[in-house]
Amino acid sequence: MDIRALRYFVAVIQQQSFTRAAEQLYVTQPTISKMVRQLEEELGCALLRREGRRLHLTDSGQAVYQRGLAILQEFHQLEAQIGDINQLKTGELRLGIPPMVGMQIAGSISAFQRRYPGVQLHIAESGGLTAQQAVLSGALDIALTALPVEPDLPLNTLELMRHPLCVLVSRSAAWHARPHLTLAELAQHPLLILNEEFALNRQLMQAFQREGVTPQIALRSGQWDFLAAMVQAGMGVAVLPEPICQRLDPQSLAWLPLASALEWRIGLIWREGSYLSRSAEAWISCCRTHWPDDAPRLQV
């Protein structure tokens, strides 16, 4: 079967027009018609029927269309894989980065683009849980997220860094004598927390549940700097990773260690069993170079 005939047939169905399909594929309309007719002859059945200006699939056509989508997707991955062999002179990397991780990963991004200027880097900024779903669906090649991920997800992980979590408070005398805060103590104060698309939200909620305490959620947001501003305004306290707290104004804010085993662990994730492009492999290598002391190890 000629892959072009299958591609033309799928385009005709999606465009509902031989003419529009030809325009989309930059070929002539007679070429489209001839290839679809040859496909029908090769399979020994009619694939299309006309009702006025509408095109309808026969039962055989429906089967060919559904299988064709999968075949074309596989062929597209094959083309991408072969193209990647070309020394990474061209290509793309679709990378998911949570907002809080951007500052930590900037050095790796800069090094990657200097080394592979021909690779187009498409960055999607979203919470870790949203990034996980995008990797699973194929919308992203690779992403950074908080670890661990759910054990039943078909994801490979590579831990890059870990930092303690801190309780961000307003700089006032009430907090001066406190060496740290426990989860039970934290639950007694209005809590400003990242929203549900962030893995840190789930991590904290699960920790509260294990402690048997219910936090007082005063506000949820997807922006850590907004949470910090609300703490400064006296709306409550927030739990943020230590590197984020260290970037905030020490004249108006303070942070106390969170007395628990919780850590902000950040790593790469990609779909298990799927093709990993050379661009993605190069990105992993670049990240390893920037965290040599942690000796990150692949977990499958």
MOZI-V151262 format. One line per field, one symbol per residue. psi: psi as a letter, one per 40 degrees, with the letter a starting at -180 (. if undefined). A space follows every 10 residues. Layout:
BEGIN
psi=???
END
This chain:
BEGIN
psi=hhdddddddd ddddefhddd ddddefiidd dddddddddd ddefihdiii gbeihihidd dddddddddd dddddddddd ddddefffdi aihhhhhide edddeddddd dddddgdehh hhhhhiiddd ddddddeedi diiiihiiih dehghiihhd iiiiiihhii giddedehdi hiddddeeih hhiiaeehdd dddddddddd efihighdii iehddddddd ddeeeaiihi iddddeeihe deiihiihgi ehighhiiii hheihhiddd ddddddddde fddeghihh.
END
